[in-house]
Amino acid sequence: MTVFALIIINKAGGLIYNRTFHEGGLNKISTNDYLVLAGTFHGVHAITTRLNPVKNAPGDRTSTPSSVPGAANIVNRPEPSSGLEVLESENFRLQCFNTMTGTKFLLFTDTTQANVDVTIRRVYEMYSDYVMKNPFYQLEMPIRCDMFDRKLLSYIREINNR
């Protein structure tokens, strides 16, 4: 069970942090490829948040909500979609945690990695403690915080050595 990499994307879709933890896991990609990956994922995530099926209200016999005007055509819309959360391939799993501010944490792990949601929330807690409470950090800018790097690396090494 292995955590391969972490990418943090700001609310505008810009890459603000990337770190590889396991050299033998994923293929190496350039910094430019990380920027493209961040922008592409941001766009796909935005599209998937708009995919929100509409269900007809009970008793409505029409197949499309717009076919019958008036009060009889009440639409039951579920909670808004949270967008793409997990992408799994035969080689890796990508877990996305989207914060209330729109910052996205992408964690690349082995497909057999357990409790990825717990791991990604712990990474977010470290981000909150060591980056957001840093008086020198400017919002939406690349993360340059040594304490965050050290704590994150220590935590991920602990997971990868289990």
N, C-alpha and C positions, 0 to 999 in steps of 0.2 A: 504494500500500500504506500503510495507516494504522492506528494504534492509537487507538481512540476513547476508552476509559475503563477504569478499574481500580476494582474493588470488593473490599474485604477483609472477610470475615465471620468472627466468632469461633466457637468450638466450640459455643456455645449458640444460634447463629443470629442474633446481633446484628450490626448494621453497625458496624464500627470504623474504616473508611476508605473514602472514595470520591473519585475525582478524574476530571475530564473533561479530555482532552488536545486534542481536535480539535472546535472549536465547530461546524463545518459538518457533522459526522457524524451523530450520533444526536439525536433530539429532546430538548429540555431537559425534565427531570422535577424535581419538587420533592423536598425532603429527605424528606418523608413517603413519597413514592413509592419512594425509595431504600431506606427502612426496610422497606417492604412487599416490595420486590423481594428484599432479603436474606433476610427470613423465609420467603418463598415458595420461593426457591431452596434454602434449607436443608432445608425439608420435602420437596421433590421429590428432593433428593440423598439424604436419609435413606431414602426409599422405594426409590429405584433401587439402593441398596446391598443391599437385601433381595431384589432380583430375581436369584435365583441358581438357574439350572435344574439339576435333578438328572438324571443319566443312569444308566441301568441298567448293572450290571456285565456284562462279556462273558459270554455263555452264559445270561444270565437272559432267559427267553422271555416274562416277564410284561410287560404294558404299564404297570402301576402298581407302584411299589415296595412298597406296603403290602398287595398282594393275596396274597402268599405269605409266611407267617411263617417265621422260622428263618434259618439261615446262608446259604441259597441266595439270599437276597434282600439282597445287599450293594450298597450304593448308592455310585456313584462321583461325588463332589461336587468340582467344580473349585475353584480358588482363589476366595476370597470376592470378590464384585463390588466394584469401586472406585466405583461410582455413576456419576452423570452426569458425563462428562468434556468433551463437545463438544456444543454446540447451534448448528446452522447454519441461517440463513434466507437469503432472497435479498438481504438488505440488510446483514447483519452475521454475525459468528461469535463465539460465546461459548465461551471455553476456561476450564475449571476446573482448578486445581491444588489438591489436598487434601493438607495437610501431615500428618505423623504425629501432631501434637497436635490435629488437627481444624480448624485454621484453613483457610479456603478463600479462594483468590485467583481472582477472576473477571476475565478480560481480554476486553474487547470490541474486536474488530478488524474490518477489512475482510475480505470473504470471500476475497480474493486474497492476504492477508498470509501470507508464508512464515515458517517456523521459529517459530511461536507458542509451542511448548513450550520452546524455548530462551529466548525473551523472558520468559516467565512465571517460569522458574527463575531468571533473572537478577534479576527483580523480587523474588523470594523471598530471594535472597542479599542484596540491598540491605536488605530488611526485617530479616533476621537481623543484618546489620552495624550498621545505624543505629537500629533500633527496639529490638530485643531486647537489645542491648548498652548501651542507654541506661539509666543507673541511676534515672532519674526516671520511666520508663515503668512503668505498672502493667498486668499481664497482663489480657487480655480487655476493656480499656478503650479508648475511642477514641484513635487515633494522632494525637498532636500533636508531631511531630518535624520541625523545620525542615530539618535535614541530609538526612533521608529524602526530604522533598518536593523539595529542590533536586536531589539526585542522580537521583531518579526522573524529574523533569521534563527534566533534561538528557539522560538515556538515551532517553526516549521521543521527544524532539525529534530526536535523532540518527536514530532509526528512521523517523520520519515525514518527514524531509527527504531520504531516500534516493531 
